[in-house]
Amino acid sequence: MTERIVIVGAGQAGYQIAASLRQEGFEGTLTMIGDEPFLPYQRPPLSKAYLMGKADEYSLPIRPEAFYEANRVEVVRGERVTGIDRQARTLVTASGKSFAYDRLALATGSRARALPIEGADLDGVVSLRNLDDAHRLKRILDDAETLAVIGGGFIGLEVAASSKALGKSVTVIEALDRLMGRAVAPATSAFFAEFHKSLGNTVLTSTAVARIGGNGRVSHVELSDGRRIEADAVVIGVGASVNMELAADAGLSCGNGIAVDDFTFTSDPLIVAAGDCTEHPNRFAGGRFRLESVQNATDQGRIAAKSLVGQRVAYDSVPWFWSDQADVKLQMAGLPMGADNYVVRGDPAAKRFSVFHFAGDRLVCVDSMNRPGDHMLARRLIEAGVSPTREQVGDEGFDLKPLMPRRG
């Protein structure tokens, strides 16, 4: 009897599981179910190239339709899975369709976190998470002159930089005392605050939003200190919420995401999970952790495919991320938890430098601005647990490359 594997979720992780299953030699029936009407597509360009008209819906798909046909992957679009019957090994969708499985992969991702304040539902207010959001934001910006971005994280700052390039007047409002405060070093935050100001954007930190005002359509944002920011468009970028309700309702163990082991297995041995939706053991975080990144979705998706075909390979990839803002590419390797001191290498004034995060004497993370060589070096060092000294990092004349472990 032909084995049936169903993948719930048609994002980066869902695509990777499907592609890797065929690469691993799986010959059974393979179905991927997504709740959007699109083939799996790249999300990072939505806040940058797509918003600025340099990419469109035709350039966003990860692979063309012919790829799925050639690899015998049935892609079911526009169907939201609403229930899993683990005993019967079946899924049901909101439209009433049923799918049987022998093994199941969950790649349900995450969604934009809602901001529970008055006015968040006004016309002209949008979050950016998927292609429909990006369509809507482009239409809003066509008629807008002033934009308020609520949230100074990666998405918010990318949208701010792109919108400034489109000629908009932009104000970034961040509740914490620095931009990207949970992800990067203080020196990196300070650099990007000054960088956005140099673009002409207004940057407000340690600033909370009380309400969004307008009569049907947004006209302004009211701050908790009473100030009023004029805005005929608002982007809310205050993080993401994990899509784990489907798994939880099916009785799978969940924490800050769907709980998986080193091999991506959930508490049901017939079900794996990968990507933004998973809470997994991560030695770089010092415990269980949930990552929202293309790297995690891709690498964990490959491991999930191996597990589905009976291989046992543990997920142990160095976390890495990136953010493109105007002419600065920020690349991050490692995770900043536990960092208590930092060393800058390079020249911030030239927009080419890296910030090395140390926990005591141990290198845990590196933020690189327009220094791709530093980023690749950092990934190798952190993976191997090799730490240069703070003095070596701070001396531009000291070559760090010989510290890299040999491959193989």
C-alpha angles and dihedrals in degrees: 000000000000113000116236123213120185123194117203108207131042102212131103095299094044091050092048093051091052095046093045093048090061091044089053090054102257106161101179132100113299123194128177118194121198130178094217123079092237139085113253107292141183113268103189094073092057093083094041126018095022094047091050095048095251093114133032139190089277094058097042102072113104090221131003123254090259089066092061092045092050091048095044095240113154107214112200108196131197095018122123115205108225104175145023121204100198094184094053091034093229137128128210127203132211090258091054099257118144128211126190121213140184092194128014135205122198117206099157096147124193139288135223111280112245120237106224099212135116113276098024088121097054121121110266094038116109143160119215117227109116142023094270089054089050092050089051094046092051090053091048093049092050088069099032131094101175125046129189116199112201107204129037098219129114098287094043094050093045090052090046092053093045093047092050088053087054090056100257126144104240134197120186115204118195124179095204123073094254141026119267085002097166095050113036141043121270091251090055091050091050091049093052093046090056092040093056090047088053088055088055098257122137112233121199119183130181084031126131127200116231100186145334112242135206144107103260090320126054116262104163148356121237116212125214091248091058099259119136123218115199111227134158090188131037130192116197112208107164100138137276138289119219120245099228101127093101091054094043092050088052090056098253117148112262135178121155085345136344105323113238135169130232089284095048094253116147122213086282110071090213093057129069128181134200142177134023092347097064134091104202141169107272121179091197089060093043093238143002113346144166119226128197105200144110088240093057094044091050100043095040090046090057091051091048090055091051091050092050091057094047103264120132111216119148122229107241108148125151107248114241135172141175140203127192114207115173106301096344122092112197114199122183129195123189128003125286099222112130096012111147103166137034138201125200119216119188134012120310090188089062091046089241114109145105133224115214115207116211130189097205101311095336120103109228107161143005128203111201125192112198089333104112092165091060090049095053090045091050093052091054094046095047093046091054095041092240116150126193115210120261088246092054092050093048093052108080088193092062113092110225095186096086087061091066114106117244116257119240 
